[in-house]
Amino acid sequence: MKKILFLILIIPLIFSFGQNRFQQNSFYLSANFGLYKNTDGAGFDNLGSQRYGGGIGIGFRIYDRLSFYLKSVYVARSDFRGYFDNSYLDTEFRTITNIGLADASMNQLVVNGGLQYSILVYEDFVLGILGGLTYTMINQEAVIHSGQKIKLLENEWFYGYFGGLIIEKHLMKSNLSLFAEAVYNYIDDSSMYYRDIFSGTNFTIGGRYYFKTYN
């Protein structure tokens, strides 16, 4: 996965050499909607590994092609089943393994903060390379076959990093633009149980409103 992120960052840089300086924009607000798909399913079924939601973002030009990038996405799902470890100690302090399916619900807030490097590809179309740090807050619970509700995670924060691509179309004679992006989030934690199970790719579409334009 690190090789994939490296390619995402380096390939557009190669194509950017020799291009003329293009129009840059200042501070913007954005709104987005899309799909968050876990890399390995995170122990969920197909429905559980795919969650829909939306969010907002901000950004501003730092220098030439380089911009600050901040985006949040909130996704949730409650109609899926997942595998959960409900093991326990018996009266003789022996571990009784009990892993099985349970009805589950989950919501996740993903915050990406980093940089966008922009390349003009054709007229008002811009390709951007995204990269930076990821923070995510997760709530998750499950109901086992006996009807007992198990609180697994409650407002738990994890961190990682992200890399991705965005294609943006500036609307002529307007401060508005439309975009589509794909961002991979690698989310890690110090505990082995949670390692990498919340990593995933966020596919979103949305729009940006720029408050001022620089030439």
N, CA, C and O of each residue as an XYZ file, in Angstrom:
860
protein
N       0.815     -1.202      0.000
C       0.000      0.000      0.000
C       0.856      1.262      0.000
O       0.470      2.272     -0.588
N       2.022      1.212      0.658
C       2.907      2.367      0.650
C       3.401      2.665     -0.758
O       3.600      3.826     -1.116
N       3.605      1.600     -1.574
C       4.034      1.818     -2.949
C       2.948      2.510     -3.754
O       3.242      3.359     -4.595
N       1.691      2.151     -3.503
C       0.572      2.771     -4.205
C       0.500      4.251     -3.872
O       0.330      5.085     -4.761
N       0.630      4.584     -2.576
C       0.608      5.984     -2.161
C       1.763      6.749     -2.792
O       1.602      7.907     -3.179
N       2.929      6.110     -2.899
C       4.082      6.760     -3.516
C       3.806      7.092     -4.979
O       4.144      8.177     -5.452
N       3.184      6.140     -5.698
C       2.866      6.377     -7.099
C       1.848      7.493     -7.263
O       1.942      8.301     -8.188
N       0.857      7.534     -6.345
C      -0.151      8.594     -6.396
C       0.513      9.959     -6.279
O       0.100     10.915     -6.934
N       1.540     10.045     -5.446
C       2.194     11.324     -5.208
C       3.190     11.705     -6.297
O       3.339     12.889     -6.599
N       3.875     10.735     -6.894
C       4.991     11.057     -7.775
C       4.597     11.165     -9.247
O       5.168     11.987     -9.963
N       3.631     10.355     -9.728
C       3.306     10.346    -11.156
C       2.819     11.702    -11.652
O       3.321     12.188    -12.666
N       1.834     12.349    -10.956
C       1.394     13.652    -11.458
C       2.502     14.697    -11.438
O       2.480     15.623    -12.249
N       3.474     14.573    -10.529
C       4.579     15.524    -10.497
C       5.402     15.443    -11.775
O       5.881     16.459    -12.279
N       5.562     14.235    -12.292
C       6.327     14.048    -13.519
C       5.660     14.776    -14.686
O       6.331     15.426    -15.488
N       4.321     14.658    -14.771
C       3.592     15.283    -15.862
C       3.492     16.797    -15.704
O       3.173     17.498    -16.664
N       3.761     17.306    -14.508
C       3.605     18.736    -14.276
C       4.780     19.552    -14.797
O       4.634     20.760    -14.984
N       5.937     18.946    -15.039
C       7.103     19.694    -15.498
C       6.849     20.247    -16.901
O       6.323     19.567    -17.782
N       7.243     21.501    -17.068
C       7.112     22.115    -18.376
C       5.782     22.793    -18.600
O       5.610     23.444    -19.631
N       4.816     22.675    -17.676
C       3.526     23.311    -17.843
C       3.615     24.769    -17.404
O       4.391     25.130    -16.520
N       2.805     25.581    -18.043
C       2.755     26.986    -17.683
C       2.004     27.181    -16.384
O       1.169     26.365    -15.994
N       2.317     28.269    -15.732
C       1.621     28.605    -14.499
C       0.161     28.919    -14.829
O      -0.111     29.688    -15.750
N      -0.765     28.339    -14.096
C      -2.179     28.544    -14.390
C      -2.857     29.295    -13.260
O      -2.285     29.525    -12.194
N      -4.082     29.664    -13.531
C      -4.846     30.461    -12.570
C      -5.039     29.725    -11.261
O      -5.411     28.552    -11.257
N      -4.789     30.401    -10.146
C      -4.950     29.825     -8.823
C      -6.070     30.546     -8.082
O      -6.345     31.719     -8.333
N      -6.697     29.839     -7.186
C      -7.814     30.409     -6.442
C      -7.484     30.475     -4.967
O      -6.618     29.753     -4.474
N      -8.197     31.367     -4.259
C      -7.915     31.575     -2.850
C      -8.784     30.674     -1.985
O      -9.062     29.533     -2.353
N      -9.206     31.176     -0.854
C      -9.960     30.399      0.136
C     -11.261     29.851     -0.450
O     -11.960     30.549     -1.185
N     -11.580     28.595     -0.121
C     -12.828     27.996     -0.597
C     -13.506     27.201      0.515
O     -12.871     26.778      1.481
N     -14.799     27.012      0.351
C     -15.595     26.090      1.146
C     -16.100     24.991      0.227
O     -16.399     25.245     -0.940
N     -16.196     23.772      0.742
C     -16.643     22.661     -0.098
C     -17.663     21.797      0.643
O     -17.725     21.784      1.872
N     -18.447     21.088     -0.140
C     -19.390     20.104      0.384
C     -19.243     18.844     -0.454
O     -18.997     18.924     -1.657
N     -19.393     17.671      0.178
C     -19.183     16.426     -0.545
C     -20.131     15.339     -0.074
O     -20.675     15.400      1.029
N     -20.319     14.349     -0.923
C     -21.118     13.166     -0.604
C     -20.481     11.972     -1.291
O     -19.973     12.084     -2.406
N     -20.510     10.802     -0.605
C     -19.928      9.641     -1.252
C     -19.934      8.378     -0.430
O     -20.731      8.211      0.493
N     -19.016      7.482     -0.789
C     -18.930      6.129     -0.238
C     -17.597      5.941      0.463
O     -16.555      6.357     -0.042
N     -17.636      5.303      1.646
C     -16.415      4.880      2.335
C     -16.409      3.358      2.355
O     -17.327      2.740      2.895
N     -15.375      2.749      1.767
C     -15.294      1.289      1.693
C     -14.046      0.809      2.405
O     -12.934      1.212      2.065
N     -14.232     -0.056      3.398
C     -13.096     -0.624      4.126
C     -12.249     -1.505      3.220
O     -12.768     -2.181      2.332
N     -10.952     -1.491      3.450
C     -10.017     -2.231      2.613
C     -10.241     -3.732      2.693
O     -10.329     -4.405      1.667
N     -10.335     -4.260      3.915
C     -10.434     -5.710      4.091
C     -11.773     -6.148      4.654
O     -11.909     -7.295      5.080
N     -12.776     -5.259      4.668
C     -14.077     -5.614      5.211
C     -14.172     -5.436      6.697
O     -15.280     -5.397      7.233
N     -13.049     -5.326      7.395
C     -13.011     -5.103      8.843
C     -13.843     -6.117      9.621
O     -14.347     -5.815     10.703
N     -13.984     -7.323      9.067
C     -14.768     -8.344      9.746
C     -16.256     -8.225      9.524
O     -17.032     -8.987     10.101
N     -16.678     -7.260      8.679
C     -18.094     -7.071      8.416
C     -18.478     -7.808      7.139
O     -17.619     -8.278      6.393
N     -19.798     -7.901      6.900
C     -20.241     -8.426      5.623
C     -20.108     -7.327      4.567
O     -19.613     -6.241      4.867
N     -20.545     -7.597      3.338
C     -20.356     -6.635      2.260
C     -21.064     -5.313      2.528
O     -20.545     -4.254      2.172
N     -22.229     -5.356      3.143
C     -22.944     -4.128      3.456
C     -22.211     -3.320      4.512
O     -22.126     -2.095      4.417
N     -21.682     -4.003      5.517
C     -21.016     -3.304      6.608
C     -19.738     -2.627      6.193
O     -19.341     -1.627      6.792
N     -19.079     -3.157      5.169
C     -17.813     -2.567      4.739
C     -18.017     -1.387      3.808
O     -17.044     -0.741      3.418
N     -19.273     -1.085      3.436
C     -19.577      0.043      2.576
C     -20.567      0.959      3.287
O     -21.685      0.555      3.609
N     -20.140      2.202      3.527
C     -20.994      3.147      4.241
C     -21.047      4.464      3.494
O     -20.049      4.902      2.921
N     -22.221      5.100      3.501
C     -22.427      6.337      2.760
C     -22.567      7.514      3.718
O     -23.019      7.366      4.854
N     -22.169      8.679      3.234
C     -22.293      9.870      4.054
C     -21.759     11.091      3.319
O     -21.461     11.037      2.126
N     -21.646     12.182      4.050
C     -21.188     13.420      3.443
C     -20.436     14.272      4.436
O     -20.285     13.902      5.600
N     -19.965     15.417      3.972
C     -19.215     16.291      4.854
C     -18.902     17.618      4.207
O     -19.438     17.952      3.150
N     -18.038     18.365      4.844
C     -17.645     19.691      4.384
C     -16.123     19.814      4.420
O     -15.435     18.972      4.998
N     -15.613     20.866      3.798
C     -14.177     21.075      3.799
C     -13.832     22.532      3.559
O     -14.683     23.333      3.174
N     -12.577     22.860      3.791
C     -12.052     24.194      3.508
C     -10.664     24.050      2.908
O     -10.037     22.995      3.008
N     -10.192     25.116      2.286
C      -8.852     25.101      1.748
C      -8.441     26.491      1.305
O      -9.288     27.369      1.144
N      -7.159     26.695      1.108
C      -6.672     27.969      0.604
C      -5.286     27.775     -0.001
O      -4.544     26.869      0.379
N      -4.955     28.652     -0.958
C      -3.680     28.560     -1.649
C      -2.550     28.977     -0.716
O      -2.648     29.997     -0.035
N      -1.485     28.196     -0.684
C      -0.293     28.536      0.084
C       0.731     29.208     -0.813
O       1.237     30.284     -0.494
N       1.039     28.561     -1.951
C       1.999     29.131     -2.893
C       1.857     28.423     -4.229
O       1.908     27.196     -4.308
N       1.675     29.227     -5.290
C       1.610     28.703     -6.648
C       0.619     27.543     -6.738
O      -0.580     27.749     -6.553
N       1.102     26.318     -7.021
C       0.208     25.168     -7.190
C      -0.193     24.497     -5.872
O      -1.048     23.612     -5.869
N       0.403     24.901     -4.773
C       0.246     24.210     -3.495
C      -0.845     24.861     -2.645
O      -0.862     26.079     -2.470
N      -1.764     24.030     -2.114
C      -2.867     24.527     -1.294
C      -3.007     23.710     -0.020
O      -2.653     22.532      0.024
N      -3.529     24.357      1.012
C      -3.906     23.652      2.230
C      -5.242     22.959      1.982
O      -6.122     23.519      1.330
N      -5.394     21.738      2.504
C      -6.576     20.910      2.231
C      -7.093     20.334      3.547
O      -6.347     19.692      4.286
N      -8.366     20.566      3.832
C      -8.983     20.013      5.040
C     -10.396     19.571      4.689
O     -11.198     20.363      4.194
N     -10.697     18.300      4.948
C     -12.012     17.756      4.613
C     -12.480     16.806      5.705
O     -11.691     16.038      6.254
N     -13.780     16.864      6.016
C     -14.381     15.927      6.966
C     -15.504     15.169      6.274
O     -16.232     15.724      5.451
N     -15.634     13.895      6.619
C     -16.697     13.041      6.079
C     -17.289     12.232      7.221
O     -16.557     11.622      8.000
N     -18.608     12.225      7.321
C     -19.298     11.421      8.333
C     -20.091     10.339      7.619
O     -20.936     10.633      6.773
N     -19.811      9.073      7.966
C     -20.511      7.947      7.342
C     -21.104      7.066      8.437
O     -20.563      6.978      9.539
N     -22.224      6.415      8.121
C     -22.910      5.579      9.117
C     -23.665      4.458      8.420
O     -24.051      4.568      7.256
N     -23.867      3.366      9.172
C     -24.677      2.258      8.673
C     -25.151      1.428      9.859
O     -24.422      1.246     10.834
N     -26.389      0.923      9.764
C     -26.935      0.159     10.889
C     -27.555     -1.168     10.458
O     -28.025     -1.926     11.306
N     -27.567     -1.464      9.160
C     -28.263     -2.663      8.675
C     -27.285     -3.722      8.187
O     -27.422     -4.225      7.071
N     -26.298     -4.065      9.011
C     -25.352     -5.078      8.569
C     -25.004     -6.018      9.722
O     -25.332     -5.762     10.880
N     -24.333     -7.107      9.370
C     -23.892     -8.085     10.352
C     -22.374     -8.177     10.304
O     -21.761     -7.991      9.253
N     -21.773     -8.469     11.463
C     -20.326     -8.570     11.537
C     -19.897     -9.662     12.491
O     -20.692    -10.144     13.298
N     -18.633    -10.052     12.397
C     -18.059    -11.045     13.301
C     -17.464    -10.330     14.507
O     -16.659     -9.411     14.356
N     -17.864    -10.755     15.709
C     -17.391    -10.108     16.929
C     -16.939    -11.159     17.936
O     -17.512    -12.244     18.038
N     -15.904    -10.804     18.669
C     -15.320    -11.695     19.671
C     -16.017    -11.458     21.005
O     -15.862    -10.405     21.622
N     -16.791    -12.458     21.442
C     -17.494    -12.369     22.719
C     -16.956    -13.417     23.696
O     -17.710    -13.995     24.479
N     -15.650    -13.652     23.641
C     -15.022    -14.647     24.504
C     -15.059    -14.202     25.965
O     -15.146    -13.010     26.260
N     -14.992    -15.181     26.879
C     -15.075    -14.858     28.302
C     -14.323    -15.907     29.121
O     -13.963    -16.967     28.609
N     -14.091    -15.600     30.398
C     -13.467    -16.538     31.330
C     -14.545    -17.295     32.086
O     -15.510    -16.700     32.566
N     -14.377    -18.634     32.193
C     -15.348    -19.409     32.962
C     -14.958    -19.393     34.440
O     -14.039    -18.677     34.837
N     -15.653    -20.175     35.241
C     -15.428    -20.167     36.695
C     -14.054    -20.697     37.081
O     -13.581    -20.445     38.190
N     -13.411    -21.428     36.178
C     -12.070    -21.947     36.427
C     -11.014    -21.120     35.700
O      -9.883    -21.566     35.505
N     -11.399    -19.912     35.305
C     -10.493    -18.960     34.651
C      -9.919    -19.491     33.345
O      -8.773    -19.210     32.994
N     -10.725    -20.254     32.639
C     -10.353    -20.702     31.312
C     -11.048    -19.809     30.285
O     -12.200    -19.413     30.462
N     -10.334    -19.507     29.225
C     -10.913    -18.649     28.188
C     -11.825    -19.469     27.290
O     -11.396    -20.445     26.675
N     -13.078    -19.066     27.222
C     -14.049    -19.707     26.346
C     -14.200    -18.830     25.105
O     -14.715    -17.714     25.176
N     -13.744    -19.351     23.975
C     -13.801    -18.579     22.731
C     -15.220    -18.586     22.176
O     -15.849    -19.637     22.050
N     -15.704    -17.408     21.850
C     -17.056    -17.287     21.318
C     -17.066    -16.172     20.271
O     -17.330    -15.011     20.587
N     -16.777    -16.539     19.031
C     -16.769    -15.585     17.935
C     -17.907    -15.924     16.979
O     -17.994    -17.045     16.478
N     -18.767    -14.960     16.735
C     -19.898    -15.230     15.871
C     -20.492    -13.968     15.291
O     -20.017    -12.863     15.553
N     -21.540    -14.143     14.495
C     -22.198    -13.019     13.854
C     -23.101    -12.276     14.829
O     -23.698    -12.871     15.726
N     -23.185    -10.990     14.636
C     -24.074    -10.155     15.441
C     -24.598     -9.024     14.572
O     -23.938     -8.593     13.626
N     -25.798     -8.549     14.904
C     -26.330     -7.366     14.232
C     -25.562     -6.150     14.727
O     -25.369     -5.975     15.930
N     -25.128     -5.317     13.801
C     -24.218     -4.239     14.182
C     -24.625     -2.907     13.579
O     -25.353     -2.842     12.588
N     -24.137     -1.854     14.203
C     -24.261     -0.491     13.677
C     -22.944      0.225     13.907
O     -22.194     -0.096     14.829
N     -22.678      1.200     13.052
C     -21.395      1.873     13.144
C     -21.484      3.248     12.498
O     -22.123      3.413     11.459
N     -20.845      4.229     13.114
C     -20.665      5.522     12.455
C     -19.216      5.953     12.629
O     -18.558      5.612     13.613
N     -18.742      6.703     11.661
C     -17.325      7.046     11.610
C     -17.160      8.459     11.054
O     -17.703      8.792     10.000
N     -16.413      9.270     11.767
C     -16.040     10.605     11.298
C     -14.588     10.551     10.850
O     -13.704     10.199     11.631
N     -14.343     10.900      9.592
C     -12.998     10.888      9.029
C     -12.590     12.320      8.706
O     -13.295     13.019      7.978
N     -11.458     12.756      9.243
C     -10.948     14.103      8.996
C      -9.582     14.000      8.329
O      -8.650     13.423      8.888
N      -9.472     14.566      7.127
C      -8.209     14.598      6.380
C      -7.651     16.016      6.394
O      -8.337     16.965      6.015
N      -6.417     16.150      6.828
C      -5.752     17.449      6.820
C      -4.390     17.342      6.174
O      -3.566     16.525      6.586
N      -4.141     18.171      5.152
C      -2.862     18.067      4.467
C      -2.727     19.079      3.357
O      -3.104     20.241      3.506
N      -2.172     18.617      2.215
C      -1.868     19.503      1.105
C      -2.460     18.984     -0.196
O      -2.660     17.782     -0.368
N      -2.738     19.909     -1.107
C      -3.138     19.568     -2.469
C      -2.192     20.241     -3.443
O      -1.978     21.452     -3.379
N      -1.618     19.441     -4.357
C      -0.766     19.969     -5.414
C      -1.548     19.883     -6.717
O      -1.939     18.791     -7.130
N      -1.783     21.024     -7.374
C      -2.687     21.092     -8.519
C      -1.942     21.196     -9.835
O      -0.896     21.837     -9.932
N      -2.514     20.539    -10.860
C      -1.949     20.541    -12.208
C      -3.079     20.803    -13.195
O      -4.099     20.113    -13.173
N      -2.900     21.788    -14.051
C      -3.887     22.053    -15.094
C      -3.723     21.005    -16.191
O      -2.648     20.870    -16.775
N      -4.800     20.263    -16.466
C      -4.704     19.219    -17.483
C      -5.380     19.617    -18.795
O      -4.928     19.225    -19.870
N      -6.458     20.392    -18.708
C      -7.129     20.830    -19.932
C      -8.087     21.964    -19.609
O      -9.064     21.766    -18.886
N      -7.814     23.148    -20.137
C      -8.652     24.314    -19.942
C      -9.008     24.495    -18.466
O      -8.143     24.847    -17.663
N     -10.273     24.259    -18.099
C     -10.704     24.477    -16.719
C     -10.670     23.208    -15.873
O     -11.216     23.196    -14.770
N     -10.040     22.137    -16.364
C      -9.928     20.894    -15.603
C      -8.592     20.874    -14.863
O      -7.538     21.122    -15.450
N      -8.652     20.575    -13.573
C      -7.458     20.528    -12.734
C      -7.349     19.158    -12.070
O      -8.326     18.645    -11.526
N      -6.162     18.576    -12.120
C      -5.867     17.334    -11.407
C      -5.094     17.693    -10.152
O      -4.121     18.443    -10.217
N      -5.512     17.169     -9.019
C      -4.837     17.449     -7.768
C      -4.345     16.194     -7.083
O      -5.016     15.162     -7.090
N      -3.146     16.294     -6.480
C      -2.587     15.208     -5.673
C      -2.816     15.574     -4.213
O      -2.479     16.679     -3.789
N      -3.380     14.665     -3.451
C      -3.716     14.916     -2.054
C      -2.860     14.056     -1.131
O      -2.547     12.911     -1.457
N      -2.486     14.606      0.014
C      -1.731     13.830      0.989
C      -1.668     14.534      2.326
O      -1.686     15.764      2.389
N      -1.594     13.751      3.403
C      -1.509     14.346      4.728
C      -1.889     13.361      5.821
O      -1.715     12.152      5.666
N      -2.405     13.881      6.924
C      -2.742     13.089      8.099
C      -4.240     12.840      8.182
O      -5.046     13.664      7.749
N      -4.599     11.695      8.743
C      -5.999     11.314      8.939
C      -6.285     11.114     10.419
O      -5.507     10.481     11.133
N      -7.411     11.659     10.872
C      -7.926     11.377     12.209
C      -9.355     10.882     12.050
O     -10.124     11.435     11.263
N      -9.712      9.844     12.794
C     -11.067      9.311     12.674
C     -11.628      8.981     14.049
O     -10.919      8.459     14.909
N     -12.914      9.292     14.250
C     -13.627      8.940     15.473
C     -14.679      7.897     15.130
O     -15.430      8.059     14.168
N     -14.734      6.822     15.917
C     -15.589      5.684     15.594
C     -16.487      5.318     16.771
O     -16.049      5.257     17.920
N     -17.757      5.078     16.449
C     -18.712      4.489     17.382
C     -19.225      3.198     16.760
O     -19.610      3.176     15.591
N     -19.231      2.126     17.539
C     -19.641      0.832     17.010
C     -20.263      0.000     18.123
O     -19.758     -0.030     19.245
N     -21.356     -0.670     17.806
C     -21.976     -1.567     18.785
C     -22.594     -2.748     18.052
O     -22.830     -2.700     16.845
N     -22.852     -3.819     18.816
C     -23.422     -5.036     18.241
C     -24.411     -5.651     19.208
O     -24.303     -5.478     20.422
N     -25.389     -6.380     18.651
C     -26.375     -7.114     19.442
C     -26.228     -8.588     19.102
O     -26.451     -8.985     17.958
N     -25.856     -9.402     20.080
C     -25.651    -10.826     19.845
C     -26.991    -11.564     19.837
O     -28.041    -10.970     20.080
N     -26.939    -12.871     19.554
C     -28.161    -13.652     19.363
C     -29.067    -13.661     20.595
O     -30.280    -13.833     20.475
N     -28.476    -13.474     21.780
C     -29.284    -13.474     23.006
C     -30.039    -12.167     23.209
O     -30.874    -12.061     24.107
N     -29.747    -11.173     22.375
C     -30.377     -9.878     22.517
C     -29.557     -8.897     23.318
O     -29.935     -7.732     23.442
N     -28.420     -9.354     23.875
C     -27.560     -8.476     24.663
C     -26.805     -7.508     23.764
O     -26.189     -7.906     22.775
N     -26.863     -6.223     24.126
C     -26.155     -5.197     23.369
C     -24.740     -5.049     23.916
O     -24.535     -4.869     25.116
N     -23.767     -5.129     23.005
C     -22.365     -5.000     23.381
C     -21.841     -3.675     22.847
O     -21.867     -3.448     21.637
N     -21.368     -2.803     23.718
C     -20.758     -1.558     23.288
C     -19.283     -1.831     22.989
O     -18.495     -2.087     23.899
N     -18.928     -1.776     21.734
C     -17.572     -2.106     21.341
C     -16.655     -0.884     21.364
O     -15.581     -0.913     21.965
N     -17.092      0.193     20.701
C     -16.309      1.417     20.652
C     -17.234      2.606     20.873
O     -18.347      2.637     20.349
N     -16.785      3.566     21.634
C     -17.579      4.764     21.877
C     -16.662      5.985     21.835
O     -15.842      6.200     22.727
N     -16.824      6.773     20.779
C     -16.020      7.980     20.573
C     -14.518      7.694     20.677
O     -13.773      8.429     21.324
N     -14.097      6.615     20.027
C     -12.683      6.247     20.022
C     -11.985      6.917     18.835
O     -12.480      6.876     17.709
N     -10.814      7.543     19.108
C     -10.061      8.233     18.075
C      -8.865      7.405     17.628
O      -8.154      6.821     18.446
N      -8.656      7.366     16.325
C      -7.499      6.712     15.734
C      -6.864      7.673     14.729
O      -7.507      8.623     14.283
N      -5.626      7.430     14.382
C      -4.938      8.328     13.462
C      -4.241      7.527     12.365
O      -4.115      6.306     12.456
N      -3.797      8.224     11.339
C      -3.080      7.592     10.242
C      -2.680      8.640      9.222
O      -2.376      9.778      9.580
N      -2.678      8.262      7.958
C      -2.351      9.204      6.904
C      -3.168      8.864      5.669
O      -3.781      7.799      5.598
N      -3.176      9.764      4.701
C      -3.976      9.554      3.509
C      -3.238     10.023      2.265
O      -2.305     10.824      2.337
N      -3.672      9.510      1.132
C      -3.183      9.941     -0.173
C      -4.280      9.733     -1.191
O      -5.060      8.788     -1.073
N      -4.356     10.593     -2.187
C      -5.418     10.447     -3.162
C      -5.296     11.402     -4.323
O      -4.327     12.152     -4.442
N      -6.310     11.359     -5.185
C      -6.379     12.203     -6.365
C      -7.738     12.879     -6.435
O      -8.749     12.317     -6.013
N      -7.750     14.098     -6.977
C      -8.991     14.836     -7.184
C      -8.971     15.423     -8.587
O      -7.947     15.949     -9.024
N     -10.098     15.340     -9.301
C     -10.261     16.009    -10.581
C     -11.331     17.070    -10.396
O     -12.430     16.785     -9.920
N     -11.000     18.293    -10.776
C     -11.884     19.430    -10.506
C     -12.174     20.187    -11.793
O     -11.277     20.425    -12.602
N     -13.448     20.565    -11.976
C     -13.874     21.333    -13.159
C     -14.377     22.686    -12.678
O     -15.390     22.777    -11.984
N     -13.646     23.747    -13.062
C     -14.063     25.105    -12.731
C     -15.131     25.563    -13.721
O     -14.948     25.473    -14.935
N     -16.240     26.052    -13.189
C     -17.317     26.528    -14.039
C     -16.962     27.922    -14.559
O     -16.567     28.793    -13.784
N     -17.100     28.126    -15.841
C     -16.691     29.384    -16.462
C     -17.523     30.546    -15.939
O     -18.730     30.425    -15.734
N     -16.842     31.689    -15.725
C     -17.464     32.917    -15.242
C     -18.211     32.681    -13.934
O     -19.296     33.221    -13.717
N     -17.615     31.870    -13.071
C     -18.256     31.546    -11.803
C     -17.189     31.231    -10.765
O     -16.080     30.828    -11.115
N     -17.515     31.412     -9.497
C     -16.612     31.044     -8.404
C     -16.842     29.602     -7.962
O     -16.261     29.157     -6.973
N     -17.674     28.881     -8.678
C     -17.999     27.504     -8.322
C     -17.185     26.508     -9.131
O     -16.781     26.783    -10.261
N     -16.953     25.347     -8.531
C     -16.333     24.231     -9.240
C     -16.962     22.929     -8.768
O     -17.510     22.855     -7.669
N     -16.877     21.904     -9.610
C     -17.343     20.560     -9.275
C     -16.134     19.636     -9.228
O     -15.172     19.825     -9.972
N     -16.183     18.626     -8.344
C     -15.030     17.731     -8.239
C     -15.452     16.304     -7.940
O     -16.553     16.039     -7.458
N     -14.543     15.404     -8.239
C     -14.667     13.994     -7.850
C     -13.301     13.570     -7.342
O     -12.281     13.920     -7.935
N     -13.272     12.820     -6.247
C     -11.986     12.433     -5.683
C     -12.035     11.033     -5.091
O     -13.091     10.520     -4.720
N     -10.855     10.439     -5.017
C     -10.677      9.139     -4.374
C      -9.518      9.271     -3.400
O      -8.412      9.638     -3.796
N      -9.761      8.978     -2.138
C      -8.761      9.137     -1.088
C      -8.636      7.832     -0.311
O      -9.632      7.303      0.184
N      -7.421      7.315     -0.204
C      -7.184      6.135      0.616
C      -6.705      6.562      1.995
O      -5.742      7.320      2.111
N      -7.370      6.081      3.041
C      -7.007      6.386      4.423
C      -6.409      5.152      5.084
O      -7.072      4.124      5.220
N      -5.154      5.264      5.491
C      -4.535      4.211      6.293
C      -4.656      4.621      7.759
O      -4.045      5.598      8.191
N      -5.447      3.866      8.517
C      -5.739      4.205      9.914
C      -5.142      3.129     10.803
O      -5.428      1.944     10.635
N      -4.310      3.547     11.752
C      -3.585      2.600     12.583
C      -3.808      2.927     14.055
O      -4.303      3.999     14.403
N      -3.427      1.970     14.916
C      -3.536      2.154     16.360
C      -2.469      1.300     17.007
O      -1.936      0.388     16.374
N      -2.151      1.579     18.257
C      -1.094      0.838     18.955
C      -1.526     -0.569     19.342
O      -0.676     -1.411     19.629
N      -2.830     -0.845     19.356
C      -3.303     -2.171     19.758
C      -3.397     -3.085     18.548
O      -3.750     -2.632     17.459
N      -3.090     -4.352     18.720
C      -3.129     -5.302     17.625
C      -4.556     -5.578     17.160
O      -4.776     -5.868     15.984
N      -5.536     -5.491     18.074
C      -6.910     -5.849     17.715
C      -7.472     -4.914     16.650
O      -8.163     -5.352     15.729
N      -7.169     -3.614     16.782
C      -7.756     -2.643     15.874
C      -6.887     -2.342     14.658
O      -7.300     -1.571     13.792
N      -5.703     -2.926     14.570
C      -4.742     -2.508     13.555
C      -5.304     -2.642     12.142
O      -5.617     -3.741     11.683
N      -5.425     -1.495     11.461
C      -5.744     -1.428     10.040
C      -7.181     -1.810      9.682
O      -7.531     -1.759      8.503
N      -8.035     -2.193     10.647
C      -9.356     -2.666     10.239
C     -10.279     -1.535      9.829
O     -11.316     -1.792      9.218
N      -9.941     -0.286     10.144
C     -10.775      0.834      9.739
C     -10.200      1.585      8.546
O     -10.758      2.602      8.133
N      -9.103      1.106      7.990
C      -8.562      1.714      6.779
C      -9.533      1.508      5.628
O     -10.274      0.525      5.598
N      -9.525      2.437      4.682
C     -10.431      2.296      3.556
C     -10.299      3.432      2.572
O      -9.534      4.374      2.782
N     -11.058      3.330      1.492
C     -11.042      4.325      0.429
C     -12.340      5.107      0.438
O     -13.428      4.537      0.526
N     -12.210      6.419      0.348
C     -13.356      7.313      0.343
C     -13.533      7.884     -1.071
O     -12.677      8.621     -1.560
N     -14.651      7.536     -1.720
C     -14.979      8.062     -3.046
C     -16.052      9.127     -2.880
O     -17.134      8.832     -2.372
N     -15.776     10.361     -3.299
C     -16.733     11.440     -3.100
C     -16.866     12.308     -4.343
O     -15.959     12.398     -5.171
N     -18.035     12.944     -4.443
C     -18.269     13.989     -5.428
C     -18.778     15.199     -4.661
O     -19.342     15.063     -3.575
N     -18.577     16.382     -5.227
C     -19.032     17.564     -4.513
C     -18.727     18.835     -5.272
O     -18.456     18.818     -6.473
N     -18.777     19.945     -4.541
C     -18.530     21.239     -5.146
C     -17.738     22.144     -4.219
O     -17.721     21.951     -3.003
N     -17.083     23.133     -4.809
C     -16.332     24.129     -4.059
C     -16.797     25.530     -4.461
O     -17.138     25.782     -5.617
N     -16.803     26.433     -3.478
C     -17.070     27.842     -3.759
C     -15.843     28.651     -3.364
O     -15.444     28.661     -2.200
N     -15.242     29.333     -4.348
C     -14.048     30.143     -4.123
C     -14.459     31.594     -3.879
O     -15.292     32.143     -4.600
N     -13.867     32.206     -2.856
C     -14.248     33.566     -2.487
C     -13.480     34.624     -3.264
O     -13.910     35.776     -3.314
N     -12.345     34.261     -3.877
C     -11.573     35.215     -4.638
C     -10.691     34.457     -5.610
O     -10.342     33.301     -5.373
N     -10.330     35.110     -6.708
C      -9.517     34.480     -7.731
C      -8.252     35.278     -7.969
O      -8.282     36.504     -8.074
N      -7.119     34.552     -8.053
C      -5.838     35.164     -8.380
C      -5.460     34.772     -9.799
O      -5.776     33.666    -10.237
N      -4.799     35.644    -10.513
C      -4.331     35.335    -11.856
C      -2.826     35.078    -11.852
O      -2.244     34.800    -12.900
